[in-house]
């Protein structure tokens, strides 16, 4: 049995959960394909849903027996199985740094939180760029496959600052979802404290986005 590791550097911010629950509407069967330690299950405090959580890292999956160890790019569910998807992918920021530290300073990365390099097939070591975009486009196509027609997709995402410039991660995800046949229904910006570590610690984007889409791929538009 894999040892639990609760030291996940990018758990859902608590204040997002009530907003997520509202955006999910009356959806019953909900998937989180990037589940981490399973904080998605806290939505059950607000509503009675059938939540499925998938996580690639065994140590984080071990924190909740309801989590399924699996790959977001190859979901083991039939087509149109879920009513909704609610998830927070990696942001492509410095949390994706992967190296062996040579000093004792704290590193706020997936690698150091796990105590090892993230698994093959994880996006946790992918920086913002072409590889990041290719990975997440594949992930969203796979999510769309298992999402029913008219199903809801709630995305939690955030821009970051690199070399004093804002990286337009959120805008790209919206564009990617629209290109797949999703319809944008709502975009909420929730003020959060943000990570204050690293070279850009004083230049953070002060909110996280919650974006609601509806899957129209199989419907006439």
C-alpha positions in Angstrom: 0.0 0.0 0.0 1.3 3.4 -1.0 2.1 5.8 1.9 -0.1 8.9 2.1 1.4 12.3 1.2 -0.9 15.2 2.1 1.7 17.8 1.1 0.1 18.7 -2.2 1.2 22.3 -3.2 -2.0 23.2 -5.2 -5.1 22.0 -3.4 -8.5 23.7 -4.1 -8.8 26.9 -2.2 -11.7 26.4 0.3 -13.6 29.5 -0.9 -13.9 28.0 -4.4 -15.9 25.0 -3.3 -19.2 26.7 -2.8 -18.9 28.5 -6.2 -18.0 25.1 -7.9 -21.1 23.5 -6.3 -23.4 26.3 -7.7 -21.9 26.1 -11.1 -22.5 22.3 -11.3 -26.2 22.9 -11.0 -28.2 19.7 -10.7 -25.4 17.5 -12.2 -25.4 14.2 -10.4 -22.4 12.2 -11.7 -19.2 14.4 -11.5 -15.6 13.6 -12.5 -12.4 15.3 -11.4 -9.6 13.8 -13.6 -6.8 15.8 -11.7 -7.9 15.0 -8.2 -4.8 15.4 -6.1 -5.6 14.4 -2.5 -9.3 14.4 -3.2 -10.5 17.8 -2.0 -13.2 17.7 -4.6 -15.1 15.4 -2.2 -15.7 18.4 0.1 -18.4 19.5 -2.4 -20.5 16.8 -0.8 -20.8 19.2 2.2 -23.1 21.3 0.0 -24.9 18.7 -2.1 -25.4 15.0 -2.7 -23.5 14.1 -5.8 -21.8 11.0 -7.1 -18.2 12.1 -7.4 -15.5 10.2 -9.2 -11.9 11.3 -8.6 -8.9 10.2 -10.7 -5.2 10.9 -9.7 -2.0 9.7 -11.3 0.2 10.0 -8.2 -0.3 7.0 -5.8 0.8 8.9 -2.7 -1.8 11.6 -3.2 -4.5 9.1 -4.2 -3.8 7.2 -1.0 -5.2 10.1 1.0 -8.7 9.1 0.2 -9.9 5.5 -0.6 -12.4 6.9 -3.0 -9.7 8.2 -5.4 -9.0 6.0 -8.4 -5.3 5.9 -9.6 -5.4 6.6 -13.3 -4.4 8.8 -16.2 -6.4 11.8 -17.3 -5.3 11.2 -20.9 -6.7 7.7 -20.9 -9.8 7.6 -18.7 -11.3 4.2 -18.0 -14.9 5.2 -18.5 -17.4 4.7 -21.4 -18.4 7.6 -23.7 -20.9 10.1 -22.3 -20.7 8.6 -18.8 -20.6 11.7 -16.6 -23.1 14.6 -16.2 -20.3 17.0 -15.3 -16.6 17.5 -14.9 -15.1 19.8 -12.3 -11.3 20.1 -12.2 -8.2 22.2 -11.7 -5.3 21.3 -13.9 -1.7 22.4 -13.4 -1.1 26.0 -14.3 2.3 25.7 -16.0 3.9 27.9 -13.4 7.1 27.4 -11.3 5.4 24.6 -9.3 6.4 22.5 -12.3 10.1 23.0 -11.6 11.8 19.6 -11.2 15.3 19.5 -9.9 17.3 18.3 -6.9 17.7 21.1 -4.4 21.3 21.8 -3.2 20.3 23.9 -0.2 17.7 23.9 2.5 15.4 26.6 1.2 11.7 25.7 0.9 10.6 24.8 -2.6 6.9 25.0 -3.4 6.8 22.5 -6.3 5.1 19.1 -7.1 8.5 17.4 -7.2 9.5 18.5 -3.7 6.0 17.9 -2.2 6.1 14.3 -3.5 9.8 13.8 -2.5 10.5 12.5 -6.0 10.0 13.4 -9.6 6.3 13.2 -10.7 5.2 10.1 -12.6 5.5 9.7 -16.3 2.2 11.0 -17.8 1.8 13.7 -15.2 1.6 17.4 -16.2 3.3 18.4 -12.9 6.7 18.9 -14.6 5.3 20.7 -17.7 6.0 24.5 -17.9 3.7 26.9 -19.8 4.4 26.5 -23.5 3.7 24.1 -26.4 4.1 20.9 -24.4 1.6 22.2 -21.8 -0.9 23.2 -24.4 -0.6 19.9 -26.2 -1.1 17.9 -23.0 -4.1 19.8 -21.9 -5.8 19.8 -25.3 -5.5 15.9 -25.2 -6.9 16.0 -21.6 -9.9 18.1 -22.6 -10.7 15.9 -25.6 -10.7 12.9 -23.3 -12.9 14.6 -20.8 -15.3 15.6 -23.6 -15.5 11.9 -24.6 -16.7 10.8 -21.2 -19.0 13.9 -20.7 -22.6 13.6 -21.9 -24.0 16.0 -24.5 -25.2 19.1 -22.7 -22.9 18.2 -19.7 -21.2 20.8 -17.6 -17.5 21.4 -17.4 -16.2 23.6 -14.5 -12.6 24.6 -14.9 -10.5 26.2 -12.1 -7.4 27.9 -13.7 -5.1 30.9 -13.0 -2.6 33.0 -14.9 0.9 33.5 -13.5 3.7 36.0 -13.8 7.0 35.0 -15.5 9.8 37.4 -16.2 7.5 40.2 -15.1 4.9 39.3 -17.8 1.5 37.8 -17.3 1.2 34.4 -19.0 -2.2 34.1 -20.6 -3.0 30.6 -19.4 -6.7 31.2 -18.7 -7.3 32.8 -22.2 -5.7 29.8 -23.8 -7.9 27.2 -21.9 -11.0 29.1 -22.9 -10.0 29.2 -26.5 -9.1 25.5 -26.5 -12.5 24.6 -24.9 -14.4 26.6 -27.5 -12.4 25.0 -30.3 -13.7 21.6 -29.1 -17.3 22.6 -29.2 -17.9 23.8 -25.7 -20.0 26.9 -25.0 -18.8 29.4 -22.4 -21.6 30.0 -19.9 -20.0 31.8 -17.0 -16.6 33.1 -15.8 -16.2 33.9 -12.1 -13.1 35.5 -10.7 -12.5 34.6 -7.1 -10.1 36.6 -5.1 -7.5 34.3 -3.4 -4.3 34.9 -1.4 -2.0 33.2 -3.9 1.4 31.6 -3.5 4.0 34.1 -2.3 7.1 32.0 -2.9 9.7 32.5 -5.6 11.1 35.2 -7.8 7.7 36.6 -8.7 6.3 36.4 -5.1 5.2 40.0 -5.1 3.7 40.0 -8.6 0.9 37.5 -8.3 -2.4 37.5 -10.1 -4.8 38.1 -7.2 -7.7 35.8 -8.3 -8.5 32.4 -9.6 -10.9 31.8 -12.4 -13.9 29.4 -12.3 -15.3 28.9 -15.8 -18.4 27.0 -16.6 -18.8 25.5 -20.1 -21.5 23.3 -21.6 -20.6 20.4 -23.9 -22.3 21.0 -27.3 -20.2 18.7 -29.4 -23.0 16.3 -30.1 -25.7 18.9 -30.5 -26.5 21.1 -33.5 -25.1 24.6 -32.9 
